[in-house]
């Protein structure tokens, strides 16, 4: 199922299920709450009131306390860079203040001259996961993340905090999905309709489940937190006015404009 949070023209906010450009309203205030009670309505939500996707404003799907990111997690990306595959995930963080959603603007900071996009499968944490409860089935769902990066600052600093943390540097959404195979999804990016990255999540070095278990052994993952699972090859630069789209096969399109 595809869950979306949105605002109608009368400024009311809802959570719903998206199907064929129609949003079927649910009686929940958050996507996470709705997914955790999915069994209660999954067979009869189509009978409820609905809205047209084109008539609403899409809102941030979740409100993370942190965004945990993984560097170098695609075999084809490692090959592109002529790098040895890592034996453990390489982690860094983005602040929650970097999060924006579909159709919101990526701000090109004056501090950088080399702004890059990175297409990533996002993991959504649906309930607290820590080193005491991370065995067996994990309560997670999936979204799309664009790990926007000031590449020249990353190279200059020798560590990644500044380069990854500017406001608007973490577009997320537009939906959160359940019931997909995260390890067989075409993932690609487009800038002004030109395909840049094009791979499949089956090329991941560490699977989503492996990443959640690894990260939750280090830090508690709260409901709503996000994990950005790494990007495939083909990263390129963005310019003022560019439209960047991140597409994942069974999730959808995350689109933003750079200004």
C-alpha positions in Angstrom: 0.0 0.0 0.0 1.1 3.6 -0.6 0.4 6.0 2.3 0.4 9.7 1.8 0.0 12.7 4.1 -1.6 15.8 2.5 -3.5 19.1 2.9 -6.7 20.0 1.1 -7.6 23.4 -0.2 -9.5 24.2 3.0 -6.2 23.7 4.9 -7.3 20.4 6.5 -4.6 17.7 6.9 -5.3 14.0 6.3 -3.6 10.6 5.9 -4.7 8.4 3.1 -3.9 5.6 0.7 -2.9 6.5 -2.8 -4.2 4.5 -5.7 -4.4 5.6 -9.4 -4.2 9.3 -8.5 -7.0 9.0 -5.9 -6.3 9.3 -2.2 -8.7 7.4 0.1 -8.9 9.1 3.4 -8.1 7.3 6.6 -9.0 8.2 10.2 -5.5 8.6 11.4 -3.3 11.6 12.1 0.0 10.0 11.0 1.2 7.6 8.4 3.0 5.5 11.0 -0.1 5.1 13.1 -2.1 4.0 10.0 0.5 1.5 8.9 0.7 -0.1 12.3 -3.1 -0.7 12.2 -3.2 -1.6 8.5 -5.0 -4.9 9.2 -8.0 -3.1 10.5 -8.9 -1.4 7.2 -6.9 -2.9 4.4 -9.9 -4.7 2.9 -12.5 -1.9 2.9 -10.7 1.5 2.6 -11.9 1.9 -1.0 -15.4 2.7 0.2 -14.3 5.8 2.1 -14.2 9.4 0.9 -11.4 10.3 -1.4 -9.5 13.2 -2.9 -7.8 13.8 -6.2 -4.0 13.9 -5.9 -3.8 16.9 -8.3 -6.0 18.9 -5.9 -3.9 18.6 -2.7 -0.6 19.6 -1.2 1.7 16.8 -0.3 3.1 17.0 3.2 6.2 15.4 4.8 5.3 11.7 5.3 7.1 11.4 8.6 8.9 13.6 11.2 12.2 11.9 11.9 14.3 12.6 15.0 17.3 11.7 12.8 18.2 10.5 9.3 20.9 7.8 9.3 22.7 7.6 6.0 24.9 4.8 4.5 27.8 5.6 2.2 29.0 3.3 -0.6 26.3 0.6 -0.5 26.0 -0.3 -4.2 28.4 -2.8 -5.8 28.1 -0.9 -9.2 28.9 2.4 -7.4 32.0 0.9 -5.8 33.1 -0.4 -9.2 32.5 3.0 -10.7 34.9 4.5 -8.0 37.3 1.6 -8.2 36.9 1.0 -4.5 37.0 -2.2 -2.4 33.6 -3.2 -1.0 33.3 -2.2 2.6 33.1 -4.9 5.3 30.8 -2.8 7.4 28.3 -0.1 6.6 29.8 3.4 6.5 27.4 5.7 8.5 26.7 9.4 8.8 23.8 11.5 9.9 21.6 14.2 8.4 19.7 16.5 10.8 15.9 16.5 10.8 16.0 20.1 9.8 17.3 19.1 6.4 14.0 17.2 5.6 11.6 18.6 2.9 9.1 16.7 0.8 7.9 16.3 -2.8 7.7 19.5 -4.8 9.4 21.6 -2.2 12.5 23.6 -3.1 16.1 22.6 -2.7 18.0 25.7 -1.8 21.5 26.0 -3.5 23.7 27.4 -0.7 26.1 30.2 -1.5 28.8 28.2 0.4 29.1 25.5 -2.4 29.9 25.5 -6.1 29.2 21.8 -6.6 25.7 20.6 -5.6 25.0 16.9 -6.2 21.9 14.6 -6.0 21.9 11.0 -4.8 19.0 8.7 -5.4 18.3 6.4 -2.4 15.8 3.9 -1.1 14.6 5.2 2.3 13.7 3.0 5.2 11.0 4.3 7.5 11.1 3.0 11.1 7.6 2.3 12.3 8.2 1.5 16.0 11.2 1.8 18.3 14.1 -0.6 17.4 17.1 -1.0 19.6 19.7 -3.6 20.5 17.2 -5.5 22.6 14.5 -6.0 20.0 16.2 -6.1 16.6 16.1 -9.8 16.0 13.4 -11.4 13.8 10.9 -9.4 11.8 11.5 -5.6 11.9 8.7 -3.1 11.7 9.7 -1.0 8.8 8.4 0.5 5.5 9.9 2.3 2.5 10.1 5.7 0.9 12.4 7.7 -1.5 15.2 10.0 -0.3 17.4 12.4 -2.2 20.7 12.7 -0.3 21.6 16.2 -1.6 25.3 16.9 -1.0 27.7 19.9 -1.3 30.4 17.8 -2.9 33.2 20.4 -2.8 32.6 20.9 1.0 32.7 17.2 1.6 36.0 17.0 -0.2 37.3 20.1 1.6 36.3 19.1 5.1 37.4 15.4 5.0 34.2 14.5 6.9 30.6 14.9 5.8 28.6 16.8 8.4 28.6 20.2 6.8 28.2 18.9 3.2 25.2 16.8 4.0 23.3 19.0 6.6 22.1 22.2 5.0 18.4 23.0 5.2 16.5 21.3 2.3 19.3 18.7 1.7 17.0 15.7 2.4 13.9 15.5 0.2 11.7 12.6 1.3 8.5 11.1 -0.1 6.0 11.5 -1.5 4.7 8.3 -0.1 5.5 5.5 2.4 4.9 2.0 1.0 4.4 -1.4 2.5 4.4 -4.8 0.9 7.2 -4.4 -1.6 10.4 -6.4 -2.1 13.1 -3.8 -1.3 15.8 -5.8 -2.9 14.4 -5.9 -6.5 13.4 -2.3 -7.3 14.7 -0.3 -10.3 16.1 3.0 -8.9 17.0 5.9 -11.1 17.3 9.7 -11.2 16.5 12.3 -13.8 17.6 15.9 -14.1 15.5 18.0 -16.5 14.1 14.6 -17.9 17.6 13.2 -18.6 18.3 9.9 -16.9 21.5 10.1 -14.8 21.5 7.2 -12.4 20.0 3.8 -13.3 20.4 0.7 -11.2 18.5 -1.8 -9.1 18.4 -2.2 -5.3 19.5 -5.9 -5.8 23.0 -4.3 -6.2 23.1 -3.2 -2.6 26.0 -4.5 -0.5 24.1 -4.4 2.7 20.3 -5.2 2.6 17.8 -3.0 4.4 17.3 -5.6 7.1 21.1 -5.8 7.7 21.3 -2.0 7.9 18.5 -1.7 10.4 20.0 -4.4 12.7 23.5 -2.9 12.4 22.4 0.7 13.1 20.1 -0.3 15.9 22.9 -2.0 17.7 24.6 1.4 17.8 21.7 3.7 18.4 18.0 3.5 19.2 15.9 4.1 16.1 12.6 5.9 17.0 9.3 5.6 15.1 9.6 8.0 12.2 13.3 7.9 11.8 14.7 7.4 8.4 17.6 5.4 6.9 19.0 6.4 3.5 20.5 3.2 2.1 23.1 4.5 -0.3 23.1 5.6 -3.9 24.0 3.8 -7.2 26.5 5.1 -9.8 25.9 8.1 -12.0 25.9 11.0 -9.5 26.0 14.4 -11.1 25.8 18.1 -10.3 22.7 20.3 -10.1 22.3 23.9 -11.2 19.9 26.7 -10.3 16.6 26.0 -11.9 17.1 22.2 -12.4 14.3 19.8 -11.8 15.6 16.6 -10.2 13.5 13.4 -9.9 14.3 10.3 -7.9 12.2 7.3 -9.1 11.9 3.9 -7.5 9.8 1.3 -9.3 7.1 0.4 -6.9 7.2 3.6 -4.8 6.9 6.5 -7.2 8.6 9.8 -8.1 10.2 12.3 -5.7 10.5 15.6 -7.5 12.1 18.9 -6.4 13.3 22.1 -8.0 16.7 23.7 -7.2 16.8 27.5 -6.5 
